[in-house]
Every structure is written in C-alpha cells, then in structure tokens.
Amino acid sequence: MGYGFTPAQLELAEQVKEFADTVVAPASYEYDSKQTLPYGIIRQMGEMGLFALPFPERYGGSTPHGDYTAFCLAVEQIARVDQSLGVTLEAGIGLGAVPILRFGSQEQKEGWLPQLAAGEALGAFGLTEAGAGSDAGATRTTAVRDGDHWVINGSKQFITNSGTDITRLLTVTAVTGEVVRPDGTRAPELSAFLVPVPSEGLEVGPSYDKIGWHTSDTHPLTLTDVRVPAENLLGERGRGFAYAVACLDEGRIAFAALATGAAQGCLEEAIRHSKERVVFGRPLESRQHVAFTIARMATRVHAARLAWVEAARLMAEGEPFKQAASMAKVIASEAAVACAHDASQIMGGYGFLNTSVVGRHYRDSKVLEVGEGTTEVQLMVISRELGLTGGGL
C-alpha cells in the first residue's frame, strides 16, 4: 500500500490484515451458514481497538483526536474476507456512535462513547421506514413531549446492529412538529433521540432473511409509547434530518472503504485461482482474457481506494467532502459488484459456492449499491454539488 498512509496507519492495516486472514476468514463460512454474529470475534476486534479508532482519547479512543482514515483501513481489511463483519464495525461506529460524537451533549458523549469505543456495546441508527428510505422527509415515526419525557411511536426497517446481544443504543429520527419553509410550504420537523436498549415499548422484530450479509444483524423495529427523558434529545430539536445527512456523508467514506475491501478480496482470490487452476494443460493466468480481466479488476480496486482516501483526507482537513464521499461510494460499490462478477466467472463452479469467499462476495456486494444511500441518491448529491438543475427528484 501507498496512498499517502502514515507508517502507523500502514502498520495497523497489516495487523488487521493478519487478524482477518487468520481469525476472521477461517470462521466466516460457519457463521455465515448459521446466520449468527460471532461475538467472540467482535470481542477480539474491540480488544484490538478497532472500534476506538475514530474517537479522541477522552472518549476511549487511541489517539488524541481520533483517526478516521485508520478506521476506514480497518473496515477495508475486515471486509476483504467478510463483508458482514466489516459492516458490523462500519455501522456500529458510523451510524451507532458518530451521531453522539458529532452532535451529542457532553453528558451523552461521556455516558455512551467509552463503551461503544471499546466494542463492549453496539449502537444502531433508526432512520429508514417502510415509506421513508431515500426520502427521509416521509418519516412517520412521531415523538411528542410529555412533561420531562418524549413519547415515541412508529416503526423502522432494515436497521443494522439493532438486535444483537450487545446492542445498547438506538438513535431514532422522529417527527416532532412542522416547519414552514421560506416559500410558504410546510414540512415535517425531524428530531433525533437516544433510545436505550432495552426500553419498554421497543420491540425488535425477527431478523430479515437476506440474500447476503448473513452474519450482519438486521431487524425491523416497532416503538409503542417508548418514553425517553427530555435530555435524550440529540442536539437541537428540529435538526434530526441535518444530523442524519451529516452522519451519512461521513459514513459513506467508510462504506466505500468496505466496498473497496470486498473488491480487493475478489481480486486476490482471482489471482490465486488463476495461478493454481490448470485448464487444457495451461494455468488460467496464461490466458490473455483472464489476465486482462484481472488487470481490469486491479484497476477498479485502485480507483476505489484512491476515491475513499481522498474523501477521508478532505474530511480530516476540514474541507467540504460531501461530493467526494458520494463519488467514492459510487466508484467503490460498483467496483465491488463488478469484481465479484469477474472473480466468480474466473473461478467457475467454485465461485458459486457459499463456502467460497468469492461466492459470498458475489451475494453480498449488491447491497453495497443500496445501503447508506443508493447509487441514485449519490448521483443526485453529486449533480447538486455540481450545480446542475437536474439534480432534484
């Protein structure tokens, strides 16, 4: 690796790569087939400090100000062999903890971040609903003030890390009123709330039977008269949508790193198989079509990594990064899908087996073009940032 990484970041990447190859990869098929989260491996990731990487030391982090690029590197290396564990790490921090880190009160930060940074607890982000995915403005969940509490009612769908044995926190967006726009039109006022898990009235539905990401924990949620103290309001009332957008912008960088890891894993397997597999008396790698296909895969991986690294650099330097993050997610997710397709073709029948990491990447990679903002949403963001009038709905 080069890409402008510091020696400390490169050392971390090598450590996580070794852990992924020796601990995660050998166990991936077992947990995938059981569709269960490997808590022992999660605990080891916590002990390695992987959940602490983006946090400042005062909240349990390993550096004075946190290192988001190092966090992305860790996500990439884990996702290279197991996307489910990669997204458990990525979403546990990017969606479960970053809202508090960026917008929480001092009491909220001190109360929640140390256990999240240690990997002892997981957080989840309750934004998506049946009728409100890309269109968060269509949220139907409500929160009504009742004395010194808020009472929340509604439902959420496709919520990652929401039903694990160590899930302790859910950040929920809910309608708290109505706002009048400058043009006179009305829109729902969205606010965000910290809901401890468990809470009376919070029901975690059965785990989804997903095509891929079998180890990743994903559930629907129902909130019926869930009461949270007034101090559990995250940041300012009416800023819930802005907070969600800000966290998603940041999270897309790590999500792009996850997708890059998936593409890298497929590339490595394609190279290995092409050298070992002999067809008609010659190794596959000697066939020009196979060699060119792998060369194109390597090119996609390189472009994807350059894209997320650039977005992470902009964010670290306090520069605008919204467009770069969306571009990185588009480039990396499409690279993961294309590399999974090419690797499975090169591997033939072996690439169609669940026991094969390529087979699992082939299943898993499609959701990379959907999660944390679909490709279409990213294109909308990019076109708006370019000032194009066609960037709306």
C-alpha positions in Angstrom: 0.0 0.0 0.0 1.0 3.6 -0.6 -1.8 6.1 -1.0 -0.2 8.6 1.4 -0.9 6.5 4.5 1.3 7.2 7.6 3.6 4.5 8.9 1.3 4.0 11.9 -1.7 3.5 9.5 0.2 1.0 7.4 1.2 -0.9 10.5 -2.4 -1.0 11.6 -3.5 -2.2 8.2 -1.0 -5.1 8.3 -2.1 -6.1 11.8 -5.8 -6.1 10.8 -5.0 -8.0 7.6 -3.3 -10.7 9.6 -6.2 -10.9 12.0 -8.7 -11.1 9.1 -6.7 -13.8 7.4 -6.0 -16.0 10.5 -9.1 -15.4 12.7 -12.0 -14.0 10.6 -11.6 -15.8 7.3 -11.4 -19.4 8.7 -14.6 -18.8 10.7 -16.6 -16.8 8.1 -18.4 -19.7 6.4 -19.5 -21.2 9.7 -21.1 -18.0 11.0 -22.5 -17.2 7.6 -24.3 -20.5 7.3 -25.6 -20.2 10.9 -26.6 -16.5 10.2 -25.2 -15.5 13.6 -22.9 -12.8 14.8 -19.5 -14.1 16.1 -19.4 -12.3 19.4 -16.0 -13.8 20.2 -14.5 -12.2 17.1 -16.3 -8.9 17.9 -14.7 -9.0 21.4 -11.3 -9.5 19.8 -11.9 -6.6 17.5 -12.7 -4.5 20.5 -9.6 -5.6 22.3 -7.5 -4.7 19.2 -9.0 -1.2 19.5 -10.7 -1.3 16.1 -14.0 0.3 17.4 -12.0 3.1 19.1 -10.1 4.3 16.0 -12.2 7.4 15.1 -12.6 8.6 18.7 -10.4 11.0 20.7 -8.7 9.6 23.7 -11.0 11.3 26.2 -13.8 9.1 25.0 -11.9 5.8 24.8 -10.0 6.4 21.5 -6.4 5.5 20.8 -5.2 8.9 19.5 -5.7 12.5 20.8 -8.2 13.4 18.1 -9.1 10.1 16.5 -8.1 8.8 13.1 -11.0 8.2 10.7 -8.6 7.1 7.9 -7.2 4.4 10.2 -10.8 3.3 10.9 -11.5 3.0 7.2 -8.4 0.9 6.7 -9.6 -1.5 9.4 -13.0 -1.7 7.8 -11.4 -2.4 4.4 -9.2 -5.2 5.7 -12.1 -7.0 7.6 -14.5 -6.6 4.6 -11.8 -8.1 2.3 -12.7 -11.5 3.8 -16.1 -10.9 5.4 -18.4 -8.1 4.5 -20.8 -8.9 7.3 -18.2 -8.2 10.0 -17.0 -5.2 8.0 -20.4 -3.6 8.1 -20.9 -4.5 11.8 -17.8 -2.5 12.5 -18.6 0.3 10.0 -22.2 0.8 11.0 -21.5 0.3 14.7 -19.3 3.4 14.6 -20.5 5.4 11.6 -24.2 5.1 12.4 -24.2 3.9 16.0 -21.7 6.2 17.6 -20.8 9.1 15.3 -24.2 10.9 15.8 -23.3 11.2 19.5 -19.7 12.1 18.8 -20.7 14.9 16.4 -23.9 16.3 18.0 -24.3 14.9 21.5 -24.1 16.8 24.7 -21.0 16.3 27.0 -23.1 14.1 29.2 -24.2 11.9 26.3 -20.7 11.6 25.0 -19.3 10.6 28.4 -22.2 8.2 29.0 -22.2 6.3 25.7 -19.0 6.7 23.8 -16.5 4.8 26.0 -18.5 1.5 25.8 -19.1 1.9 22.1 -15.4 2.7 21.5 -14.5 -0.5 23.5 -16.7 -2.7 21.3 -18.5 -3.7 24.5 -21.7 -2.3 23.2 -23.2 -1.6 19.7 -25.3 1.3 18.6 -27.8 1.4 15.8 -29.4 4.2 13.7 -33.1 4.2 13.2 -33.8 6.3 10.1 -35.3 4.0 7.4 -39.0 3.3 7.4 -41.3 1.4 5.1 -42.2 4.6 3.3 -39.1 6.6 4.1 -35.9 5.3 2.8 -34.2 7.6 0.4 -37.0 10.1 1.2 -36.3 10.7 4.9 -38.8 13.6 4.8 -41.6 11.0 4.6 -40.8 9.8 8.2 -44.0 8.8 10.1 -42.5 8.0 13.5 -43.5 10.7 15.9 -42.2 12.0 19.2 -44.5 14.0 21.5 -43.3 16.0 24.5 -44.9 14.8 27.8 -43.5 16.7 30.7 -39.9 15.8 31.2 -40.1 13.0 28.7 -40.6 12.4 25.0 -43.0 9.6 23.9 -42.1 7.9 20.6 -44.4 5.9 18.4 -43.6 4.4 15.0 -41.6 1.7 13.2 -38.2 1.4 11.5 -36.9 -1.1 8.9 -33.6 -2.6 7.8 -31.8 -1.4 11.0 -28.2 -2.8 11.2 -26.9 -3.9 14.7 -30.4 -3.4 16.2 -30.9 -6.8 17.7 -27.6 -8.2 18.9 -26.8 -9.4 22.4 -24.7 -6.3 22.9 -26.9 -3.6 21.3 -27.4 -0.9 23.9 -28.4 2.2 22.0 -30.7 3.2 19.2 -30.7 6.7 17.7 -34.2 7.3 16.3 -35.4 10.1 14.0 -39.0 11.2 14.6 -41.4 13.9 13.6 -41.7 16.5 16.5 -43.7 19.1 14.7 -44.0 21.1 11.5 -41.9 23.8 9.9 -42.8 26.4 7.3 -40.3 26.9 4.5 -39.4 30.3 3.1 -41.6 29.6 0.1 -44.6 29.0 2.4 -44.8 25.2 2.0 -44.8 23.0 5.1 -42.6 20.1 6.0 -42.2 17.8 9.0 -39.8 18.8 11.7 -37.5 15.9 12.4 -35.6 15.5 15.6 -33.3 12.7 16.8 -33.5 10.8 20.1 -31.2 8.4 22.0 -33.3 5.3 23.0 -31.5 2.9 25.4 -31.9 -0.8 24.5 -33.9 -2.4 26.0 -36.7 0.1 26.6 -40.3 -0.6 27.5 -42.3 -0.4 24.3 -39.4 -1.1 22.0 -39.9 -4.3 20.0 -37.2 -5.9 17.9 -38.8 -7.9 15.1 -37.4 -11.1 13.6 -34.2 -11.0 11.7 -34.6 -10.5 8.0 -33.9 -13.5 5.7 -31.4 -11.6 3.5 -29.7 -12.7 0.2 -26.4 -11.8 1.7 -24.7 -10.2 4.7 -26.0 -13.3 6.6 -23.8 -12.6 9.7 -24.8 -8.9 9.9 -27.6 -8.3 12.4 -30.6 -6.5 10.7 -34.1 -6.1 12.1 -37.4 -4.1 11.9 -38.3 -2.2 15.0 -41.6 -1.1 16.5 -41.8 1.7 19.1 -45.0 1.9 21.0 -45.2 4.7 23.6 -41.5 4.5 24.2 -40.7 7.1 26.8 -37.2 8.7 26.9 -36.0 11.5 29.2 -36.0 15.0 27.7 -32.2 15.0 27.9 -32.1 12.1 25.4 -32.9 14.6 22.6 -29.8 14.6 20.4 -28.6 18.1 19.8 -31.2 20.6 18.9 -34.9 20.0 18.2 -35.7 20.1 14.5 -32.1 19.2 13.4 -32.6 15.4 13.1 -32.6 15.4 9.3 -29.5 17.6 9.1 -27.7 15.3 11.6 -28.7 12.2 9.7 -27.4 13.7 6.4 -24.1 14.7 8.0 -23.6 11.3 9.5 -24.4 9.6 6.2 -22.0 11.8 4.4 -19.2 10.8 6.7 -20.3 7.2 6.9 -20.2 6.8 3.1 -16.4 7.2 3.2 -16.1 4.1 5.5 -18.8 2.4 3.4 -16.6 3.0 0.3 -13.7 1.5 2.1 -15.8 -1.5 2.9 -16.7 -1.9 -0.7 -13.0 -1.5 -1.7 -12.1 -4.3 0.7 -14.7 -6.6 -1.0 -13.3 -5.8 -4.4 -9.7 -6.4 -3.1 -10.8 -9.8 -1.7 -12.2 -10.8 -5.1 -9.0 -9.6 -6.8 -6.8 -11.7 -4.5 -8.9 -14.8 -5.0 -9.0 -14.4 -8.8 -5.2 -14.1 -8.9 -4.7 -17.1 -6.6 -7.1 -19.3 -8.6 -5.7 -18.3 -12.0 -2.3 -19.4 -10.9 -3.4 -22.7 -9.4 -6.1 -23.8 -11.9 -4.8 -25.7 -15.0 -7.1 -25.9 -18.0 -6.1 -27.7 -21.2 -2.6 -28.1 -19.9 -2.0 -24.4 -19.1 -2.6 -22.3 -16.0 -5.5 -19.9 -16.3 -3.2 -16.9 -15.8 -1.6 -17.6 -19.1 -4.8 -16.9 -21.0 -4.9 -13.3 -22.2 -8.6 -12.9 -21.5 -8.2 -14.0 -17.9 -5.0 -11.8 -17.4 -6.8 -8.8 -18.8 -9.9 -9.4 -16.7 -7.8 -9.5 -13.6 -5.9 -6.3 -14.7 -9.2 -4.5 -15.0 -10.2 -5.7 -11.6 -7.0 -4.3 -10.1 -7.6 -1.0 -11.9 -11.1 -0.8 -10.3 -9.7 -1.5 -6.8 -7.0 1.1 -7.2 -9.6 3.7 -8.3 -11.9 2.8 -5.4 -9.2 3.2 -2.8 -8.0 6.5 -4.3 -11.5 7.7 -4.1 -12.2 6.9 -0.4 -8.7 8.0 0.7 -9.2 11.4 -1.0 -12.6 11.8 0.7 -11.1 10.9 4.1 -8.3 13.4 3.5 -10.8 16.2 2.8 -12.8 15.4 5.9 -9.7 15.2 8.1 -8.6 18.6 6.9 -11.9 20.2 7.4 -12.6 20.7 3.7 -16.0 20.1 2.1 -16.2 16.4 1.3 -19.9 15.6 0.5 -19.3 15.2 -3.2 -16.1 13.3 -2.7 -17.8 10.9 -0.3 -20.7 10.2 -2.7 -18.3 9.7 -5.6 -16.2 7.3 -3.5 -19.3 5.3 -2.6 -20.4 5.0 -6.3 -17.0 4.1 -7.5 -16.3 1.5 -4.8 -19.7 -0.2 -4.7 -19.7 -0.6 -8.5 -16.1 -1.9 -8.3 -17.2 -4.5 -5.7 -20.1 -5.7 -7.8 -18.0 -5.9 -11.0 -15.1 -7.6 -9.3 -17.3 -10.1 -7.7 -18.8 -10.9 -11.1 -15.5 -11.3 -12.8 -13.9 -13.3 -9.9 -16.8 -15.7 -9.9 -16.6 -16.2 -13.6 -12.9 -16.9 -13.4 -13.4 -19.4 -10.6 -16.2 -21.2 -12.4 -18.2 -23.6 -10.2 -16.0 -22.8 -7.2 -17.2 -19.2 -7.4 -20.8 -20.3 -7.0 -20.3 -21.9 -3.6 -21.2 -20.4 -0.3 -18.0 -21.9 1.1 -16.0 -19.7 -1.2 -15.3 -16.1 -0.2 -15.9 -15.1 -3.8 -19.3 -16.7 -3.7 -20.2 -14.8 -0.6 -18.9 -11.5 -2.1 -21.0 -12.2 -5.1 -24.1 -12.4 -3.0 -23.1 -9.6 -0.6 -21.9 -6.9 -2.9 -25.3 -6.0 -4.4 -26.4 -4.3 -1.2 -23.3 -2.0 -1.4 -25.2 -0.1 -4.1 -28.2 0.3 -1.8 -27.0 0.7 1.9 -26.3 4.1 3.3 -27.8 5.8 0.3 -28.5 4.2 -3.0 -26.4 4.9 -6.1 -29.2 7.1 -7.4 -29.1 9.2 -4.2 -25.3 9.6 -4.6 -25.8 10.7 -8.2 -28.4 13.2 -7.0 -25.9 14.5 -4.4 -23.1 14.8 -6.9 -25.2 16.5 -9.6 -26.5 19.0 -7.0 -22.9 19.7 -5.8 -22.0 20.4 -9.5 -24.8 22.9 -9.7 -27.0 21.0 -12.1 -30.7 21.8 -12.2 -31.4 18.1 -12.9 -30.1 17.1 -9.5 -33.5 17.1 -7.9 -36.2 14.5 -7.7 
